[in-house]
Amino acid sequence: MAGVGLIALGANMTSAGLLMRFRDGDANLRSVWLCSRNDAINNLTVIGAAGLVAWTGSGWPDIAVAAAMAGLFLSSARGHFPTGVA
């Protein structure tokens, strides 16, 4: 899980870096940037969860990461919703 997370992190960091200059652009460009940024953040949390699962032998880190990912998604959606409706 951590290995795939590291590969995905590299791809998502590259995408987010390329799209950073468009983060204040129109709704479509901002949405793509937010998704790339959130994916990179999620990769970091998955890598951390993989370490915690291996260390503790418990599945609870996965549940905590899933809740954090849902919170990040909802936060981004709330911030982006007004631009999509306007």
NUGU-627973 format. One record per residue (C-alpha): residue number from 1; residue in one letter; x, y, z. Coordinates in nm, 4 decimals, m for minus. Example, Ala and Ser with C-alpha at 12.3 -4.5 7.8 and 13.67 -1.06 7.14 Angstrom:
# NUGU-627973
NODE     i   aa         px         py         pz
NODE     1    A     1.2300    m0.4500     0.7800
NODE     2    S     1.3670    m0.1060     0.7140
//
This chain:
# NUGU-627973
NODE     i   aa         px         py         pz
NODE     1    M     0.0000     0.0000     0.0000
NODE     2    A     0.2792     0.2429     0.0852
NODE     3    G     0.4678     0.1704    m0.2387
NODE     4    V     0.1684     0.2483    m0.4576
NODE     5    G     0.1014     0.5537    m0.2415
NODE     6    L     0.4545     0.6826    m0.3075
NODE     7    I     0.4193     0.6383    m0.6843
NODE     8    A     0.0788     0.8091    m0.6819
NODE     9    L     0.2160     1.0884    m0.4624
NODE    10    G     0.4853     1.1636    m0.7200
NODE    11    A     0.2303     1.1804    m1.0007
NODE    12    N    m0.0125     1.3938    m0.8026
NODE    13    M     0.2561     1.6337    m0.6782
NODE    14    T     0.3708     1.6830    m1.0378
NODE    15    S     0.0136     1.7507    m1.1505
NODE    16    A    m0.0580     1.9864    m0.8621
NODE    17    G     0.2679     2.1730    m0.9259
NODE    18    L     0.1876     2.2197    m1.2931
NODE    19    L    m0.1649     2.3382    m1.2135
NODE    20    M    m0.0755     2.5678    m0.9226
NODE    21    R    m0.0758     2.8808    m1.1388
NODE    22    F    m0.4389     2.8085    m1.2338
NODE    23    R    m0.5687     2.7702    m0.8764
NODE    24    D    m0.7413     3.1103    m0.8939
NODE    25    G    m0.8647     3.0642    m1.2517
NODE    26    D    m1.2090     2.9756    m1.3769
NODE    27    A    m1.4213     2.7079    m1.2100
NODE    28    N    m1.2934     2.4219    m1.4269
NODE    29    L    m0.9236     2.4968    m1.3747
NODE    30    R    m0.9728     2.5547    m1.0033
NODE    31    S    m1.1574     2.2240    m0.9756
NODE    32    V    m0.8769     2.0328    m1.1476
NODE    33    W    m0.6174     2.1976    m0.9233
NODE    34    L    m0.8191     2.1183    m0.6093
NODE    35    C    m0.8555     1.7547    m0.7126
NODE    36    S    m0.4820     1.7194    m0.7780
NODE    37    R    m0.3949     1.8893    m0.4494
NODE    38    N    m0.6412     1.6754    m0.2555
NODE    39    D    m0.5113     1.3589    m0.4208
NODE    40    A    m0.1561     1.4459    m0.3127
NODE    41    I    m0.2722     1.5107     0.0438
NODE    42    N    m0.4662     1.1844     0.0411
NODE    43    N    m0.1565     0.9973    m0.0806
NODE    44    L     0.0364     1.1273     0.2193
NODE    45    T    m0.2359     1.0125     0.4571
NODE    46    V    m0.2534     0.6676     0.2933
NODE    47    I     0.1232     0.6263     0.3292
NODE    48    G     0.0965     0.7277     0.6954
NODE    49    A    m0.1934     0.4901     0.7511
NODE    50    A     0.0019     0.2056     0.5926
NODE    51    G     0.2808     0.2649     0.8424
NODE    52    L     0.0402     0.2786     1.1351
NODE    53    V    m0.1411    m0.0373     1.0260
NODE    54    A     0.1914    m0.2194     0.9967
NODE    55    W     0.3057    m0.0871     1.3347
NODE    56    T    m0.0158    m0.1448     1.5322
NODE    57    G    m0.1685    m0.4380     1.3452
NODE    58    S    m0.5038    m0.2579     1.3620
NODE    59    G    m0.7384    m0.1421     1.0880
NODE    60    W    m0.8342     0.1753     1.2756
NODE    61    P    m0.5770     0.3955     1.0976
NODE    62    D    m0.7524     0.3168     0.7691
NODE    63    I    m1.0854     0.4269     0.9150
NODE    64    A    m0.9344     0.7486     1.0497
NODE    65    V    m0.7761     0.8252     0.7112
NODE    66    A    m1.1049     0.7600     0.5320
NODE    67    A    m1.2795     1.0079     0.7632
NODE    68    A    m1.0066     1.2677     0.7069
NODE    69    M    m1.0304     1.2197     0.3298
NODE    70    A    m1.4063     1.2671     0.3409
NODE    71    G    m1.3611     1.5852     0.5436
NODE    72    L    m1.1080     1.7227     0.2951
NODE    73    F    m1.3391     1.6455     0.0052
NODE    74    L    m1.6364     1.8121     0.1725
NODE    75    S    m1.4279     2.1172     0.2611
NODE    76    S    m1.3103     2.1570    m0.0987
NODE    77    A    m1.6601     2.1050    m0.2339
NODE    78    R    m1.8007     2.3667     0.0018
NODE    79    G    m1.5391     2.6183    m0.1089
NODE    80    H    m1.5841     2.5424    m0.4780
NODE    81    F    m1.9636     2.5178    m0.4893
NODE    82    P    m2.0344     2.8940    m0.5196
NODE    83    T    m1.8134     2.9252    m0.8313
NODE    84    G    m1.9928     2.6381    m1.0014
NODE    85    V    m2.3375     2.7787    m0.9319
NODE    86    A    m2.2575     3.1360    m1.0349
//
